[in-house]
Amino acid sequence: MNLPAATARLLWPRDASNAPSGYIVGWNSHSFFCTIAAIIPAARCSLFDLERMLVLLGEEPELHQLVRHCGGTPVVLGVWIGADGTSVPVLDERVLTAQLWLTLVSEEVDSAGIQPALREVHCCGCRHTASLHLVYYVPTLAVWIGQRQPWEQAGAVAPAQPPSELECSLRQAGCAEEIRTVLGRRFSVVRTGSNAVSITSAAAAHVHTPRPGLRRVGRQFSLLVRATTAPPLLLAAAVVSALRAPLLPPVSTSRLIDVSMAAAALDSRLAAALAWGGRWDGVRTAPRWERRPQLERLRLASDVTCALVDMGLGFVAAAAIRHCWPTVDGALARPHFHVGETQLQELVLWLMGVDPGGFKLNENLNHTFGSCVLALLRGWEAALGAAAGLLRVGVVPALLVCCSAGATVGLGVASDLLALATLHLRALHIAMASVYTAYLSALSSLFKLFRGRKFNVLRQRVDSQDYDTEQLLLGTLFFTVLTFLLPTVAAYYTLATVLRAAALSVHASLLVLRLPLDGFPWLPLLLWALRSSPLAGGVCFQVRGAGRRAAYFELVSVHTPLGLFFARLRSSVHMADFFHKFCQPLTHRRS
């Protein structure tokens, strides 16, 4: 009995069109919507043996995860008559009792060349006249198609939404390669197109079993690699423990990575390297059809590539420093190298003799502040002069060693050296900020006195207060004196703030150079340029041709936008942590 026309939609492996005649194995999602996994040659097995083997696949414990991911075990969907024209033996009773039975043939299509064509469709004993919508796919590409953001965090949890029909079909298409491997291990050979996969072992489905000789060589190589890398890993673990240990356990819990950017960069790099082994063991044995291990493998490769590029740039920087050593040594020997101490002293002397902005500075307080700042600068200049010989001997070798560990570590050393060279500027800023904060607090308290108010320290609020005449008179005198001395204090606070901001700007420049090196997506950009399937961000259907009652498409990927790879750099909190560390304001409670 013939029923009205319908449309059969098939996901067809791209390399299955040249397969010899055989049985079609796949999944029937619903109606005439099918995903084809493999073509089993009829010369290799009978229909009864094939269906029996497919039933046994669903009962094997090691394949439960694969079957659950696909939504069920594959079944025989029909027969395929290849270009050789060999008929496939099938009983009529089997065709009439099947829930869905397809008969596909290889024939010449008007505008598409040699393509699969639908000859007959039987459903529940009825013959249908159906048109064909056939979509070619690649199994390795189908694994990645459903992933919109390939660089999502490993611990992110996707929203609980039921998969669509297309997503279910793509899951099944992604498992097609594993189904071929499993069936190949059971039937010795599974042919897909012109490829033949010879299997001699019946191990787990997701594990490729090499030859015994290759297996022995691989095991010996793995033992050799583990024995070779064990001492460096132990040394790296000891260095990480030392960097994270408290500097003064009885007094303070501060660690070296909290006070040194070079130590923090080295700790981050070594900790990531120590985790590579565990991450690789986790993804090496994972099934190929699961998306999450594939993404983790891609992230691991990206992290390793970033570390190698960082080390390469570090070696280049070390070679450049080695080449320019005479110039650096001569600069260290010059008296004016010490962070412009002479220019700073001239700036302080200039401030002691002018009235900035037309404000008259108090001569005595100006001389006191200026003398203190000059004493600090001259003392620091003397200290740098005494340590110049040590700097000439130790700075460049330290830079060479640290740059060999990576460019980020070298930049951290440069940042630490700059912080050490500008330590007196930081001390000056802290001192002047403390004076300025206390000064403003005193002015605020005296201003509240005229309003009959007082700050309540216990309740943290401003309360009313009655003052007598002597208190008001004394407060007026103090307020007048502090008001006229404010320009002098503000001038030196501004000087200290400007000098500190100049040093912080150089620190920020070094950090801006470090952030791209610490997590720059070198490998993703390369894969994006090569249009690799692991960076698929979507799916689209490309028309390949059409026949009299058939249309042919190809499943192609839509690549992820380029800006997504830099989301990690845009969302990085290193810059905020840096400014919080070096620019944390001094807050004092006012009373």
C-alpha positions as CSV (number, residue, x, y, z in Angstrom):
1,M,0.0,0.0,0.0
2,N,1.4,3.4,-1.0
3,L,0.8,6.4,1.2
4,P,1.1,10.1,0.4
5,A,4.5,11.7,-0.2
6,A,6.8,12.6,2.7
7,T,10.3,13.9,3.2
8,A,13.2,11.8,4.5
9,R,15.9,13.8,6.1
10,L,19.2,12.0,6.5
11,L,22.5,13.0,8.1
12,W,25.0,11.1,5.9
13,P,28.7,10.6,6.5
14,R,30.7,12.4,3.8
15,D,32.9,9.4,3.1
16,A,30.1,6.8,2.9
17,S,29.0,7.5,-0.7
18,N,31.7,5.2,-2.1
19,A,31.1,2.3,0.3
20,P,30.2,-1.1,-1.2
21,S,26.7,-2.5,-0.9
22,G,25.7,-3.3,2.6
23,Y,23.4,-2.4,5.6
24,I,22.8,1.1,6.8
25,V,23.4,1.5,10.6
26,G,22.2,4.6,12.4
27,W,19.5,6.2,14.6
28,N,16.0,7.1,13.7
29,S,15.2,10.1,15.8
30,H,11.6,10.4,14.8
31,S,9.5,10.0,11.7
32,F,11.8,10.0,8.7
33,F,14.6,12.0,10.4
34,C,17.7,9.7,10.6
35,T,21.4,9.9,11.4
36,I,23.5,7.4,9.5
37,A,26.6,6.1,11.4
38,A,28.2,3.5,9.1
39,I,27.7,1.2,6.1
40,I,28.4,-2.4,7.0
41,P,29.3,-4.4,3.9
42,A,27.0,-7.3,3.3
43,A,29.9,-9.5,2.4
44,R,31.3,-9.2,5.9
45,C,28.2,-10.3,7.9
46,S,24.6,-11.2,7.7
47,L,21.7,-9.1,8.7
48,F,20.9,-11.4,11.6
49,D,24.5,-11.3,13.0
50,L,24.5,-7.5,12.6
51,E,21.2,-6.9,14.5
52,R,22.3,-9.3,17.2
53,M,25.6,-7.5,17.6
54,L,23.8,-4.1,17.8
55,V,21.6,-5.5,20.6
56,L,24.6,-6.7,22.5
57,L,26.2,-3.3,22.3
58,G,23.5,-1.8,24.4
59,E,24.1,-4.4,27.1
60,E,27.9,-3.9,27.5
61,P,28.6,-1.9,30.7
62,E,31.6,-0.1,29.2
63,L,29.3,1.3,26.4
64,H,26.5,2.5,28.6
65,Q,27.8,6.1,28.6
66,L,28.2,6.1,24.8
67,V,24.7,4.7,24.3
68,R,23.1,7.1,26.8
69,H,24.9,10.0,25.1
70,C,23.5,8.9,21.7
71,G,20.0,8.4,23.0
72,G,20.0,4.7,22.3
73,T,21.8,2.0,20.4
74,P,22.0,2.2,16.7
75,V,19.8,0.0,14.6
76,V,19.7,-1.3,11.0
77,L,17.8,1.4,9.0
78,G,17.9,-0.2,5.6
79,V,20.2,-1.3,2.7
80,W,22.6,0.6,0.6
81,I,23.3,-0.4,-3.0
82,G,26.7,1.0,-4.0
83,A,28.2,1.8,-7.4
84,D,29.0,-1.8,-8.0
85,G,25.3,-2.6,-8.1
86,T,25.5,-5.7,-5.9
87,S,22.2,-6.6,-4.4
88,V,21.8,-7.0,-0.6
89,P,19.9,-10.1,0.6
90,V,16.9,-9.0,2.7
91,L,13.7,-11.0,3.4
92,D,10.5,-9.3,2.4
93,E,9.1,-10.1,5.8
94,R,11.9,-8.1,7.4
95,V,11.2,-5.1,5.3
96,L,7.4,-5.2,6.0
97,T,7.8,-5.6,9.7
98,A,10.5,-2.9,10.2
99,Q,9.5,0.4,11.8
100,L,11.5,2.1,9.1
101,W,13.4,0.7,6.2
102,L,15.3,2.7,3.7
103,T,16.6,1.6,0.3
104,L,19.3,4.0,-0.9
105,V,21.2,3.6,-4.2
106,S,24.2,5.3,-5.7
107,E,23.3,7.0,-9.0
108,E,24.0,10.0,-11.1
109,V,22.1,13.1,-10.0
110,D,21.5,16.0,-12.5
111,S,23.6,18.8,-10.9
112,A,25.4,17.0,-8.1
113,G,27.2,14.1,-9.7
114,I,27.2,10.6,-8.1
115,Q,25.1,11.0,-5.0
116,P,22.9,8.7,-2.8
117,A,19.3,8.5,-4.0
118,L,16.3,7.3,-2.1
119,R,14.6,4.4,-4.0
120,E,12.1,3.2,-1.4
121,V,10.9,4.0,2.1
122,H,8.9,1.4,4.1
123,C,7.3,2.4,7.5
124,C,5.3,-0.1,9.5
125,G,4.6,-2.3,6.5
126,C,3.6,0.6,4.2
127,R,5.5,1.9,1.3
128,H,5.9,5.7,1.1
129,T,6.8,7.9,-1.8
130,A,9.3,10.3,-0.2
131,S,11.6,13.0,-1.3
132,L,15.1,13.2,0.1
133,H,16.9,15.9,2.0
134,L,20.5,14.6,2.6
135,V,23.0,16.4,4.7
136,Y,26.7,15.4,4.5
137,Y,28.7,15.6,7.8
138,V,32.1,14.8,9.2
139,P,32.0,13.0,12.6
140,T,35.0,14.9,14.0
141,L,33.3,18.2,13.1
142,A,30.0,17.2,14.6
143,V,31.5,16.9,18.0
144,W,32.3,20.6,18.1
145,I,29.3,22.0,16.2
146,G,27.1,22.5,19.3
147,Q,29.7,24.4,21.3
148,R,29.0,28.1,21.0
149,Q,31.9,29.2,23.3
150,P,34.9,26.9,23.0
151,W,36.8,28.8,25.7
152,E,34.2,28.7,28.5
153,Q,35.5,28.1,32.0
154,A,36.1,24.4,32.9
155,G,33.8,24.7,35.9
156,A,31.0,26.5,34.2
157,V,27.6,24.8,34.2
158,A,25.4,25.1,31.2
159,P,21.7,26.0,31.7
160,A,19.5,23.0,32.0
161,Q,17.6,23.0,28.7
162,P,16.4,20.0,26.8
163,P,18.5,19.4,23.6
164,S,16.8,20.2,20.3
165,E,16.3,17.7,17.5
166,L,19.3,19.0,15.6
167,E,21.5,18.8,18.8
168,C,20.4,15.2,19.3
169,S,21.3,14.4,15.7
170,L,24.6,16.1,16.0
171,R,25.4,14.1,19.1
172,Q,24.7,10.9,17.2
173,A,26.8,12.1,14.3
174,G,29.7,12.9,16.7
175,C,29.5,9.3,18.0
176,A,29.5,7.8,14.5
177,E,33.3,7.3,14.5
178,E,33.1,5.4,17.8
179,I,30.3,3.2,16.5
180,R,32.4,2.3,13.5
181,T,35.3,1.5,15.8
182,V,33.2,-0.7,18.0
183,L,31.6,-2.6,15.1
184,G,35.0,-3.0,13.5
185,R,36.4,-4.7,16.6
186,R,33.4,-7.1,16.5
187,F,33.4,-7.8,12.8
188,S,37.2,-7.5,12.1
189,V,36.7,-4.9,9.3
190,V,34.3,-2.0,8.8
191,R,34.5,-0.3,5.5
192,T,33.4,3.3,5.1
193,G,34.0,4.5,1.6
194,S,37.5,3.6,0.5
195,N,38.8,3.3,4.0
196,A,39.3,0.0,5.8
197,V,40.0,-0.2,9.6
198,S,41.5,-3.5,10.7
199,I,40.8,-4.3,14.4
200,T,42.2,-7.3,16.2
201,S,41.3,-6.4,19.8
202,A,38.0,-6.2,21.7
203,A,39.0,-3.5,24.2
204,A,36.8,-0.6,25.4
205,A,35.1,1.4,22.6
206,H,36.8,4.7,23.2
207,V,40.4,3.3,23.3
208,H,42.4,2.7,20.2
209,T,44.4,-0.5,20.6
210,P,47.8,-0.3,18.9
211,R,49.9,-3.3,17.9
212,P,51.8,-5.1,20.7
213,G,55.1,-3.8,19.5
214,L,54.0,-0.2,19.3
215,R,52.3,-0.7,22.7
216,R,55.5,-1.9,24.3
217,V,57.5,1.0,22.7
218,G,54.9,3.5,23.9
219,R,55.0,2.1,27.4
220,Q,58.8,2.3,27.5
221,F,58.7,5.9,26.1
222,S,56.2,6.9,28.7
223,L,58.4,5.5,31.5
224,L,61.4,7.3,30.1
225,V,59.5,10.6,30.0
226,R,58.3,10.1,33.5
227,A,61.8,9.3,34.8
228,T,63.3,12.2,33.0
229,T,60.8,14.8,34.1
230,A,60.5,13.6,37.8
231,P,63.5,15.6,39.1
232,P,62.5,18.9,37.5
233,L,58.9,18.4,38.7
234,L,60.2,17.8,42.3
235,L,62.3,20.9,42.1
236,A,59.4,22.9,40.7
237,A,57.2,21.7,43.5
238,A,59.8,22.7,46.1
239,V,60.1,26.1,44.6
240,V,56.3,26.6,44.6
241,S,56.2,25.6,48.3
242,A,59.0,28.0,49.2
243,L,57.3,30.9,47.3
244,R,54.0,30.2,49.1
245,A,55.5,29.8,52.6
246,P,55.1,32.7,55.1
247,L,58.2,34.9,55.3
248,L,58.0,35.5,59.1
249,P,55.5,32.9,60.5
250,P,55.6,34.2,64.1
251,V,55.2,37.8,63.0
252,S,53.4,37.9,59.7
253,T,51.7,35.6,57.3
254,S,52.9,37.5,54.2
255,R,54.3,35.4,51.5
256,L,56.9,36.1,48.9
257,I,54.3,36.0,46.1
258,D,52.4,38.7,47.8
259,V,55.3,41.2,47.8
260,S,57.2,40.3,44.6
261,M,55.7,40.3,41.1
262,A,58.6,38.1,39.9
263,A,57.8,35.5,42.5
264,A,54.1,35.7,41.6
265,A,54.8,35.2,37.9
266,L,57.2,32.3,38.6
267,D,54.7,30.7,41.0
268,S,51.9,30.9,38.4
269,R,54.0,29.4,35.7
270,L,55.4,26.5,37.8
271,A,52.0,25.7,39.3
272,A,50.5,25.6,35.8
273,A,53.3,23.3,34.6
274,L,52.8,21.0,37.6
275,A,49.1,20.7,36.7
276,W,49.8,19.7,33.1
277,G,50.4,16.1,33.9
278,G,47.2,15.6,35.8
279,R,45.2,17.5,33.2
280,W,46.7,15.3,30.4
281,D,46.0,12.1,32.2
282,G,42.4,13.3,32.6
283,V,41.8,14.0,28.9
284,R,44.0,11.2,27.5
285,T,41.6,8.4,28.5
286,A,38.4,10.4,27.9
287,P,36.1,9.3,25.0
288,R,36.7,11.1,21.8
289,W,33.0,11.8,21.3
290,E,32.6,13.8,24.5
291,R,32.9,17.6,24.0
292,R,34.1,18.5,27.5
293,P,37.4,16.5,27.3
294,Q,38.0,17.8,23.8
295,L,37.7,21.4,25.1
296,E,40.0,20.6,28.0
297,R,42.5,19.2,25.6
298,L,42.3,22.3,23.6
299,R,42.8,24.5,26.7
300,L,45.7,22.4,27.8
301,A,47.4,22.8,24.4
302,S,46.7,26.5,24.5
303,D,48.3,26.8,27.9
304,V,51.4,24.8,26.9
305,T,51.7,26.9,23.7
306,C,51.5,30.1,25.7
307,A,54.2,28.9,28.1
308,L,56.5,27.9,25.3
309,V,56.1,31.2,23.6
310,D,56.7,33.0,26.9
311,M,59.9,31.0,27.4
312,G,61.0,31.7,23.8
313,L,60.5,35.4,24.2
314,G,62.4,35.2,27.5
315,F,65.4,33.5,25.8
316,V,65.3,36.3,23.2
317,A,65.2,38.9,25.9
318,A,68.1,37.2,27.7
319,A,70.1,37.1,24.5
320,A,69.4,40.8,24.0
321,I,70.5,41.7,27.5
322,R,73.7,39.6,27.1
323,H,74.4,41.4,23.8
324,C,73.9,44.9,25.4
325,W,75.8,44.1,28.6
326,P,78.6,46.7,28.0
327,T,76.0,49.5,27.5
328,V,74.0,48.4,30.7
329,D,77.2,48.2,32.7
330,G,78.3,51.6,31.6
331,A,74.9,53.1,32.5
332,L,75.1,51.6,35.9
333,A,78.5,53.1,36.4
334,R,77.3,56.7,35.7
335,P,76.6,58.8,38.8
336,H,73.3,60.2,37.3
337,F,71.8,56.7,36.8
338,H,70.2,56.6,40.2
339,V,66.7,57.4,39.3
340,G,67.4,61.1,38.7
341,E,68.1,61.9,42.4
342,T,69.9,65.1,41.4
343,Q,66.8,66.3,39.4
344,L,64.6,65.4,42.4
345,Q,66.7,67.5,44.7
346,E,66.6,70.4,42.3
347,L,62.8,70.1,42.2
348,V,62.6,70.2,46.0
349,L,64.9,73.2,46.1
350,W,62.8,75.0,43.5
351,L,59.6,74.3,45.6
352,M,61.4,75.8,48.6
353,G,61.9,79.1,46.8
354,V,58.7,79.7,44.9
355,D,55.0,80.3,45.6
356,P,53.1,77.7,43.5
357,G,49.8,78.9,42.1
358,G,50.2,82.3,43.8
359,F,49.8,80.8,47.3
360,K,52.2,82.1,49.8
361,L,54.0,79.1,51.5
362,N,55.0,79.4,55.1
363,E,58.7,79.9,55.2
364,N,59.5,77.9,58.3
365,L,57.3,75.0,57.5
366,N,58.5,75.0,53.9
367,H,62.1,74.9,55.0
368,T,61.3,72.0,57.5
369,F,59.5,69.9,54.9
370,G,62.1,70.7,52.2
371,S,65.0,69.8,54.6
372,C,63.3,66.5,55.5
373,V,62.7,65.5,51.8
374,L,66.2,66.5,50.9
375,A,67.6,64.4,53.7
376,L,65.6,61.4,52.5
377,L,66.7,61.9,48.9
378,R,70.4,62.4,49.8
379,G,70.4,59.4,52.1
380,W,68.8,57.2,49.4
381,E,71.4,58.5,46.9
382,A,74.2,57.5,49.2
383,A,72.6,54.0,49.7
384,L,72.4,53.5,46.0
385,G,75.9,54.7,45.5
386,A,77.1,52.1,48.1
387,A,75.1,49.4,46.4
388,A,76.1,50.3,42.8
389,G,78.9,47.7,42.7
390,L,76.5,45.0,43.9
391,L,73.9,46.1,41.3
392,R,76.5,45.9,38.5
393,V,77.5,42.4,39.6
394,G,74.1,40.9,40.4
395,V,71.3,42.7,38.4
396,V,72.2,41.5,34.9
397,P,72.8,37.8,35.9
398,A,69.6,37.8,37.8
399,L,67.7,39.2,34.7
400,L,69.4,36.6,32.5
401,V,68.3,33.7,34.8
402,C,64.8,35.0,35.3
403,C,64.2,35.7,31.6
404,S,65.2,32.1,30.9
405,A,62.2,31.1,33.0
406,G,59.9,33.2,30.8
407,A,59.4,36.8,29.6
408,T,56.7,37.3,32.3
409,V,59.2,36.4,35.1
410,G,61.7,38.8,33.5
411,L,59.1,41.6,33.5
412,G,58.3,40.7,37.1
413,V,62.0,41.1,38.0
414,A,62.1,44.5,36.2
415,S,59.0,45.6,38.1
416,D,60.6,44.5,41.4
417,L,63.8,46.3,40.7
418,L,61.8,49.4,39.8
419,A,59.9,49.1,43.1
420,L,63.2,48.8,45.0
421,A,64.7,51.8,43.2
422,T,61.6,54.0,43.9
423,L,61.2,52.7,47.5
424,H,62.1,56.2,48.8
425,L,59.3,57.7,46.7
426,R,56.8,55.3,48.2
427,A,58.1,56.1,51.7
428,L,57.8,59.9,51.0
429,H,54.2,59.4,49.7
430,I,53.2,57.4,52.7
431,A,54.6,60.0,55.1
432,M,53.1,63.0,53.3
433,A,49.8,61.2,52.9
434,S,49.7,60.5,56.7
435,V,50.5,64.1,57.4
436,Y,47.9,65.4,54.9
437,T,45.2,63.1,56.2
438,A,45.8,64.0,59.8
439,Y,45.9,67.7,58.8
440,L,42.5,67.5,57.1
441,S,41.1,65.6,60.1
442,A,42.2,68.3,62.4
443,L,40.7,71.0,60.2
444,S,37.4,69.1,60.0
445,S,37.2,68.7,63.8
446,L,37.9,72.5,64.3
447,F,35.3,73.4,61.7
448,K,32.7,71.3,63.7
449,L,33.7,73.3,66.8
450,F,32.3,76.5,65.3
451,R,29.0,74.7,64.5
452,G,28.7,73.3,68.0
453,R,29.2,69.7,66.9
454,K,31.6,66.9,67.7
455,F,32.3,63.5,66.1
456,N,31.2,60.6,68.4
457,V,33.8,57.9,68.0
458,L,31.8,55.2,69.8
459,R,28.6,55.6,67.8
460,Q,30.3,56.8,64.5
461,R,28.2,59.9,64.2
462,V,28.2,63.7,64.7
463,D,26.5,64.9,67.8
464,S,25.8,68.3,69.3
465,Q,28.2,69.7,71.9
466,D,28.3,72.8,74.0
467,Y,31.7,74.6,74.1
468,D,32.8,77.3,76.6
469,T,34.5,80.6,75.6
470,E,38.0,79.4,76.2
471,Q,37.5,76.4,73.9
472,L,36.1,78.5,71.1
473,L,39.0,81.0,71.4
474,L,41.6,78.3,71.4
475,G,39.9,76.5,68.5
476,T,39.8,79.8,66.5
477,L,43.5,80.3,66.9
478,F,44.3,76.7,65.8
479,F,41.9,76.8,62.9
480,T,43.5,80.1,61.7
481,V,47.0,78.7,61.9
482,L,46.1,75.4,60.1
483,T,44.2,77.2,57.4
484,F,47.2,79.4,56.5
485,L,49.6,76.4,56.6
486,L,47.3,74.3,54.4
487,P,48.9,75.4,51.0
488,T,52.4,74.4,52.2
489,V,51.2,70.9,53.3
490,A,49.2,70.5,50.1
491,A,52.1,71.5,48.0
492,Y,54.4,68.8,49.4
493,Y,51.6,66.2,49.3
494,T,51.0,67.0,45.6
495,L,54.8,66.6,45.0
496,A,54.9,63.2,46.7
497,T,51.7,62.1,44.8
498,V,53.0,63.2,41.4
499,L,56.3,61.3,42.0
500,R,54.5,58.2,43.2
501,A,52.1,58.4,40.2
502,A,55.1,58.6,37.8
503,A,56.6,55.4,39.3
504,L,53.2,53.6,39.2
505,S,52.8,54.5,35.5
506,V,56.0,52.7,34.7
507,H,54.8,49.7,36.8
508,A,51.5,49.8,34.9
509,S,53.4,49.7,31.6
510,L,55.3,46.6,32.6
511,L,52.0,45.0,33.7
512,V,50.4,45.8,30.4
513,L,53.3,44.0,28.7
514,R,52.9,41.1,31.0
515,L,49.2,40.4,30.8
516,P,49.2,39.4,27.1
517,L,52.2,37.1,27.6
518,D,50.5,35.5,30.6
519,G,47.3,34.4,28.7
520,F,47.6,35.4,25.1
521,P,45.6,32.9,22.9
522,W,48.4,32.0,20.5
523,L,47.0,28.5,19.6
524,P,43.4,29.6,19.2
525,L,44.4,32.4,16.8
526,L,46.4,29.9,14.8
527,L,43.4,27.5,14.7
528,W,41.1,30.3,13.9
529,A,43.3,31.4,10.9
530,L,43.4,27.8,9.7
531,R,39.6,27.5,10.1
532,S,40.0,24.4,12.3
533,S,36.9,22.5,13.4
534,P,37.6,22.7,17.2
535,L,36.8,26.4,17.0
536,A,33.3,25.9,15.6
537,G,30.9,28.3,17.1
538,G,27.8,27.3,15.2
539,V,26.4,25.3,12.3
540,C,25.0,26.2,8.9
541,F,23.9,24.1,5.9
542,Q,25.5,24.7,2.5
543,V,23.7,23.6,-0.7
544,R,25.7,21.1,-2.8
545,G,23.1,20.3,-5.4
546,A,19.6,19.1,-6.2
547,G,18.0,16.3,-8.2
548,R,14.5,15.5,-9.3
549,R,13.3,14.6,-5.9
550,A,16.3,15.2,-3.8
551,A,18.3,18.1,-2.3
552,Y,21.9,17.8,-1.0
553,F,23.5,19.9,1.7
554,E,26.7,19.9,3.6
555,L,27.1,20.6,7.3
556,V,29.7,23.3,7.8
557,S,30.8,25.2,10.9
558,V,30.5,28.8,11.6
559,H,33.7,29.9,13.3
560,T,33.8,31.6,16.6
561,P,34.2,35.5,16.6
562,L,37.7,36.6,17.0
563,G,37.0,38.9,19.9
564,L,35.8,35.9,22.1
565,F,39.4,34.7,22.4
566,F,40.4,37.9,24.1
567,A,37.6,37.8,26.7
568,R,40.0,36.3,29.2
569,L,42.3,39.3,28.8
570,R,39.4,41.8,29.0
571,S,38.0,40.2,32.2
572,S,41.4,39.8,33.8
573,V,41.6,41.2,37.4
574,H,45.4,41.4,37.4
575,M,45.3,45.1,36.6
576,A,42.9,45.9,39.4
577,D,44.9,43.8,41.8
578,F,48.0,45.6,40.8
579,F,46.6,49.1,41.4
580,H,45.0,47.9,44.7
581,K,48.4,46.7,45.8
582,F,50.4,49.8,44.9
583,C,47.7,52.5,45.1
584,Q,45.8,51.5,48.2
585,P,44.7,54.7,49.8
586,L,45.6,55.5,53.4
587,T,42.3,55.8,55.4
588,H,42.3,57.2,58.9
589,R,39.3,57.5,61.1
590,R,38.5,61.1,61.7
591,S,37.5,62.3,65.2
